[in-house]
Amino acid sequence: MEQAGSLGRMVIQLPIGSHEDVVVARQQVRDIAAGLGFRLLDQTRIVTAVSELARNIVVHAGSGVMTVIRPMHRAGLQIVFQDHGPGIAEVGRAMQESYSTAGSLGLGLPGAKRLADAMEIVSVPGQGTTITITKWL
């Protein structure tokens, strides 16, 4: 885990490469969200989105990094998930309910988007995917 901070900004990076890393990521984010004053319901929303997106890294890419950022300009959290896996060929299709390439229910990406205040996906097939979610306090 790497941490740097100045003037209220916080950045924490966690490697994601196993299901155990997903558990650690969930707990770290829950602790940070609670410390920032997020209500329990919003903590649960954030942790659920983190769980899904970190699990996607393990299942689809094998490994990656989760970066938790507390922005300086507004109270909240931005969480970036980055991998160098196969990428998402059709982001629009992947955002549809019930679409899955892993035999799951296909609720992951659309569900994570519903749980966050904002979500951005940048994916290049063959190079990897970066997903950023934001939850404001």
N, C-alpha and C positions, 0 to 999 in steps of 0.2 A: 504494500500500500504506500502510495506517495501522497504527500500533502503539502500544500503551500497556501499561504494566506497573507493578505494585506488589505487594510482599510475595509474590512467586512467581506471581502471576496474570499471564497474558499474553493479549492479544487482538490478532489481526492480521486485517485485512479486505482482501480482494482482489476487484476487480471481475471478473465472468465474463460475457463477451460474444462470445467467439470461441474457436475451437479452440486458438489460441495461448495464450489465457488458461487453458485447461484444462491445457496443458503446464506453464505457470508455477505453477498451483495444485498440481499433482502434485509438482513439484520442491520448492516451499516446504514442503509438508506432509512430504515425505520427510526434508528437512533438519531440520525441527522434531522429528519422531518420533525420528530418529537421535540428535539432541542430548539428548532426554529419556531415552534409554537403551532404547528399544524394540528388541527383537530384529529381525533382518532379515525373518523371516517375518511378524511383526506389522506392520513397516513396509510390506511388500508388500500386506498385507491392507488397511491404511488407505489407501494410495495407490490401490489398485484401486477401492475404494469411492468415494474422492474423484473419481477419473477418471469413473466412471459418473454420479455425481450432478451434477458440474459439466457434463458433456456433456449431461445431460438439460436443464439450464438453457438451454444454447445451442440445442438442438434444439427444445424445447417452448415456451420463454418468450422466447428471443432474448437476454436479459441478466438479470443478477442479481448477487448478492454472496455470497461465501464468507467466513465468519468462523471463524477458528481460535481456540479458547479453551483455555488450560491452567488448569483449575480449581484453586482454592486448597486445597480440602478433601481431594483425593486425586490421586495421580500418574496422569496420563492426558491425553487430548485429547478435546475436544468440538468438532465441526465442524458449523457451521450453514450451510445452503444456502437462500437466500431469493430469490424472484423475484416479479414482479407480472404473471405470464403468465396463461394461461387457467385454471389450476388443474387439479386432478384430480377429475373428477366422481364416480368410484367408487374410492376409495382401496383398499378391500378387494379389488376386482377387479384393480386395478393391482399388488397385492402377490402375485397368483397367477403361478406359473411360466408362461411362454409367452404372457402377455397383453401386447400391444403396440398402441400407437396410431400408431407410426412405422414399421411394417414391419420391426422388428428381431426378435431372438429372444425378447424379453420377459424377459430375465434380470436386467435392471438393478436395479430396486428390491428384488426378493427376494434377489438376489445381494449387494447392498450391506448388506442387513439381516443376512445370514449372516456377513459379514466383520467386522461391528461387534459390540460387546458389547450395545449398545442402539441403537434407532432409533425416532424419533418423526416422524410426518408430520401436519402441519396444512395443510389445503388448502381454499380457498374458491373454487368455480367463479366465474370472472370476476374474481377478485381476486389470485390467486397461491397459491404453495405455500412452506412452510417445512419443511425436513427437517433434523433434528438427529441426527447419529450420535455415538456415544461409544465410545472404546476405552480401557480401563484398562491401565496398565502392570503 
